Amino acid sequence: MRFLELIATKRDGGRIPDDAWRPMMRAYAADEIPDYQMAALAMAIVLRGLDPAEIEGLTSAMLESGSRFSLGHLPMARVDKHSTGGLGDKVSLILAPLVAACGVAVPMMSGRALGHTGGTLDKLEAIPGFRTGLSIQEAEALLRRHGCAMLGQTTEIAPADRKLYALRGATATVEAIPLIAASIMSKKLAEDLTGLVLDVKTGAGAFLPRQEDALALARTMIDIGERRGCRTVALLTDMDAPLGEACGNALEVAESVAVLRGKGPADVREVTLALAAEMLVLGGVAPDLAAARTMATAALDDGRALARFRVIVEAQGGDPRVAEDPWGVLARAPITLTLTAPAAGIVQRVAPRAIGAAIIALGGGRSHTDEVIDPAVGVMVRARPGQSVAAGDTLLVVHAPDDQRGRAALEILAEAVPLGPAVPAPRPLISHRVTAGGVEELPAAPSH
């Protein structure tokens, strides 16, 4: 069947034949299918969906379009974490060295900014000299020496997904459970993992804002992982407001270092420790979540996680001084502008998508795939939902490259922090735990 016919089949609600996925993805990776046709198929999938067999076919085809890690020789388990994306989500920068410091290897493969959200690779590359473009061989060597490698998706790994991932961000085809699940799992399965923890975001700033969609995505990915022998667990975490205070690459690196030094926002620390506990149990170094939480907390508080972060930064070419003095090495925006409360009131919400749009306007995000990101710009969130503020109190601080773009960002942010007379209903920071055995609703703990 010709590719044009496959597009028409999915457009009309049909299914892609099982034997079509592998030749399709091989051809796309080899530039034999143009982006405009793949974009048409992606949009058809957004509108029509894929059944479980089609999702499996797409995942396998993208996985088999490239090379894979071979990590069975390592003396410890290999566990990664993946976040479905959100604003201010810098957890990976803290989590990878933390879990490695506890004796589990972390081959953390991450992505770049996509749509309104930030990307872990862009944050890491805000550290001067830091190399994320590692080959499989380089990453394996780092894992042997330091128990951690933080890398991007190279041309070796799932190249068909690498192309499709970038295309989705530029064609409004991100928000589709089949495409998200196949993209994430094709990369993670290429890492030769013994376990995988998923941070599935829900709320206004998530790609899938509705909780039922987030749960469906979690179940889909867990099913893919478990069927391939990779134990997979998911936590649903809140993205109705930005995570932490810092939104923007260099700003988020500095906040990550603060958390590694025992400071920083409580919500970032809590999500990090919850994910770390899951990874340590899957890695076999802790018998249960309570023991794992104790182990992770100790490594964060006694400086071992910070020390491992410094080692990893230096091993990947970055300036290790970032671990002691972030603003001594990170780029800083020359201008700051402030959004203040026009009157007294209670913060009703902090709109993550508006903040993401403002960061794109500042040059700190991408609206198309080949844009170069300014690591210095961003927004600091100084007010949280439910907080009482007085007239003139600071709500947001914009870090801008110049006055014109700073004021344009302020216009976008004008309605991002509405005030009201009543305290809004609190949202749980971590609402559900999902495993192959089912869905567990967690005790409510307030978010942000």
WOMO-V182117 format. One line per field, one symbol per residue. ss: DSSP state (A for helix, B for strand, O for the rest). phi: phi as a letter, one per 30 degrees, with the letter a starting at -180 (. if undefined). burial: I if it has 9 or more other C-alpha atoms within 8 Angstrom, else O. Layout:
ss=???
phi=???
burial=???
//
This chain:
ss=OOAAAAAAAAAOOOOOOAAAAAAAAAAAAOOOOOAAAAAAAAAAAAAAOOOAAAAAAAAAAAAOOOOOOOOOOOOOOBBBBBBOOOOOOOAAAAAAAAAAAOOOBBBBBBOOOBOOBOOAAAAAOOOOOOOOOOOAAAAAAAAAAAOBBBBBOOOOOOAAAAAAAAAAAAOOOOOOAAAAAAAAAAAAAOOOOOBBBBBBBBOOOOOOOOAAAAAAAAAAAAAAAAAOOOBBBBBBBBOOOOOOOBBOAAAAAAAAAAAAOOOOOAAAAAAAAAAAAAAAAAOOOOOOAAAAAAAAAAAAAOOAAAAAAAAAAAAOOOOAAAAOOAAAAOOOOOBBBBBBOOOOBBBOOOOAAAAAAAAAAAOOOOOOOOOOOOOOOBBBBOOOOOOBBOOOOBBBBBBBOOAAAAAAAAAAAOOOOOBBOOOOOOOBOBBBBBBOOBBBBOOOOBOO
phi=.ddeddedddecjdcdeedcdddddddddciccdeddddddedddedcibdeddddddeddddddbcbdbcddddbdcbcbbcdjadidceedcdddddddcjcdbdccbccebidcdbedddedddeidccdcdedddddddddbiabcbcddddchdddeddeddddcbhbddbeddddddddddddddhdcabccccdbjecddcdddddddddedddddddddcicdbbbccbdbdbedicdbkddedddddddddcicidddddddddddddddddddicbdadddddddddddddcjdddddedddeddciddddddcbeddbddbddbbbcccddadlcddabddddddddddddjcbccbdcdccddddlbcccbbejddbcejddcbbccbdadddddddddddecdbdcadcddddcddbcbcbbddkccddedbddh
burial=OOOOOIIOIIIOOOIIOOOIIIOIIIIIIOOOIOOOIIIIIIIIIIOIIIOOOIIIIIIIIIIIIIIIIOIOOOOOIIIIIIIIIIIIIIIIIIIIIIIIIIIIIIIIIIIIIIIIIIIIIIIIIIIIOIIIOIOIOOIIOIIOOIIIIIIIIIOIIIIIIIIIIIIIIIOOIIIIIIIIIIIIIIIIIIIIIIIIIIIIIIIIIIIIIOIOIIIIIIIIIIIIIIOOOIIIIIIIIIIIIIIIIIIIIIIIIIIIIIIIIOOIIOIIIOIIIIIIIIIIIIIOIIOOIOIIIOIIIOIIIOIIIIOIIIIIIIOIIIIIIIIOOIIOIIIOIOIIIIIIIOOIIIIIIIIIIIIIIIIIIIIIIIIOIOOOIOIIIIIIIIIIIIIOIIIOOIIIIIIIIOOOIIIIIIOIIOOIIIIIOOIOOOIIIIIIIIIIOOOOOOOIOOII
//
